[in-house]
Amino acid sequence: MININKDSYGQKIRVNLGQSLTAATDLTMKFVPKYGSEIDVTPTLGTSRVEVGDEYYEANQYLTYTVTDGMFDDYIGLWKKKATATISGEVISTELELFRVTGIQETRNNFFP
């Protein structure tokens, strides 16, 4: 499971579909928090081989999305990610994969002036 700091703007989140996506259309990624509203984004196709954890994602077989400012501010904790693509009219998608968003969540209960 990957960890992403909520303030790590520019960090890449990748999801491997394990097959060629060069002819794919309708690329989407979904991020689902344990609590709150899910986030749907439009990713880009990963075009070079990358190491993710202890495995490699082959070029043109994974999607990548760059974390934007404030994207994960509403919930610190466990999230799930999923990628979907359409190839020749057939929709393919991954299973939901867990990842963790870390950082300090300020609330009235833990804020001291």
Steps between C-alpha positions, in 0.01 A plus 500: 500500500632844411498800733435850369542812711199726449735793434715318241371692201658368184542144628389239246238232567518206261263211429611205288248342262755243379423521129569736213294819524636670188160472325299577816250782535302634796786469750379564856621456855284502808613568858260386771552607865381291792279798591386777269462556129695315232717687251493424126797620292634472147844334509769473236648188346836401650741484208818375666581198717494596870575327827211514748577339833648158425367467144528666160217653299564462128468796262147556364343259753432734792328830572650782702351802674683788664373602845364857498490762775226425753398174336513295821433772758154371595606159631821359648505120512420204276394554139449270204603561139368352177578551130270450202562511124303415186672292229306430178171559681588269792528659845784361712574599857709406798379387838500764772848523657567646846732792564548730798491879511708635788536846653376713786125555514429822691174511691364714781590221743872501427566864408661720762578867426 
